[in-house]
Amino acid sequence: MLILRKLIMIVVVAVIAIVGTAGYRWYDYVTAAKDPLDEVGIELNSRMPMALRKWGCYQLQKRFGDRLPPYGCSSGDGRSWM
């Protein structure tokens, strides 16, 4: 019983650490990236729920609106921002 409780605690801490790290990396990408074509940032943003992705794309568009949108931020034609 004690071993199972420790194992559950380790899994919970690991999940919180992974979610926290990925969340911080995504937030840093959409608010402070020097380049909108950062591969990790694009991948994280494209996998966010639609509401967070729209907000992230809006943040990127404010800074990089004169460039082509990254994957996940383009509308159907691939050339305009969502």
N, C-alpha and C positions, 0 to 999 in steps of 0.2 A: 504494500500500500504506500509506504514512504517513497519507494523508488518510482512508482507511477506518478506520485504527486510532484516529485522533482523533475521527472521527464516532461510532464505537462507544463511546469513553470519554465523550463528551458525552451520549449517550443513556443510558448506565449511570448517570452522575451525576444526570441529570434524573429518572430513575425512582426512584433512592434518595431524592432530595429530595422528590418527590411522595409517596412512601410514608411517609417520615418525617414530613412535615407533616400528612398525613391521619391517621396513627397518633397523633400528639401531640394533634391536635384532638379525635379520638374519646376518647382517654384523659382529656383535660381535661373533656369533656362528661360522661362517666359518673362521674367522681370529684369534680368541683368545680362543676358547673353550678348556677346560682342558679335556673334554670327548666328543668323537664324537657321543655318544649315548644320548645326551640331547634331551628329547622328544619334547620340543618346537622348538628347533633349527632344528631338523629333519623335523618336520611338515612344518615349514616355508620354508626350503630349497626345500622340495619336491613340493611345490606349486609355486615356482618361475618359470619365463619363462626359456626355455631351455638354453639360453645363460648365464643367471645369475646362473642357477643351475650348469652348467658345470664348471663355474669359481669357484663357491663355493665348489664343489666337488674336484676340483683341489687343492684348498687351504687346505681342510681337508686331502686329500691324501698326501700332502707334510708333514704333521705333524703326520698322523695316518696311513700311507700306510701299515704298518705291521699288521694292524687289519682288520677285516671284515668291508666292507663299510656300512654306515647307509642307511636306506631306501631312495631311490631317487638318490643314488650315485653308485648303483651297476649295473653291466651289466646284461644280461639276465640270467646268471647262479646264481646270488645272492651272489657270493663269490669273484668276481673280481671288481675292480673299473671301472667306465665308462670312 
